Amino acid sequence: MKLYYDFYRSQIGTIYICLSSQGVHKVSITEEDWYKYRQKNNKLIRNTDFCREAIKEIHEYFIGKRQKFSIPLYIEGTTFQKKVWHQLQSIPYGEIRSYSQIAIAIGKPHGQRAVGQANRANPLPIFIPCHRVIGQNGSLIGYAGTKIDIQRYLLQLEGYL
């Protein structure tokens, strides 16, 4: 399977998007994440034309013209991770849920930490909106490791903060 990529320079930094004919495979919102991904996938081909629709949708999101993504996603993960990520996709634009609420929604009422780990492993941030998950007490915690500033920005963009 051929993997193509392009990038978008956003208000939170450069976002790298990797696709195949099956959909979006990977979104990197930090340079560090992108370099790790590139090391594991050294046959990526930059192709602006192939990635045009994904870049267009992410651009529209950042300028406030898109609240839902329509481009197909190619989601790889464990059954549990996919359950969590599917639930995240149901969180409406501009709204939040707690880790506990997600755990309850997927039938694992004591699985907040596991939900947090699934969030951390999300290969498609923004497209799968893990930034909309916050702590039970309303705090922004653990987004993309330590990138709370990015989470804050995305929630402000969506009008939540």
C-alpha positions, 0 to 999 in steps of 0.5 A: 500500500502506498502512503502519501503525505503533505503538511499544513501550517496551522496556528498550532504548528505544522500538521502532517497528514498521511493518506492511502487510497483507503483514507487518512492513516496518520495525523501528526500535530508535533514535529517529534511525532512526525519524525518518529512516524517517518522513521518507521515509514521511510517510504512515504511519498509527498504528494500535494495533489493526493492529499489536497482534500485532507489539507482542505478539510483541515484548513477549513477547520482552522478557519472556522468553516468546518465542524465535521470531517468527511474524508475517510479515515483508515483507523488501526488499533485494538478493539478497545482503542477503536471503541474509544475513538468511535465514541470520541467522534460522536462528541459534537464540535464545541463540546467536551466529555470527561474520561469517565463519561467516555468510559461509561459510554463504551461500557467500561465504567472504571476504565478512565485510565484506559480511555486516557491511554487510548486517547494518547495513542490516537493516530488521527488527532483533530479528525478523531477529536481527543482534544474534546476529552478533559478531566472529571474536574474540568481540567485540561490534562495529558493532551498529546503528552504535554501539549495542553496549549494545543488542546486549549487552542483547539477548544478555544477555536471551537468556542468551548473555552 
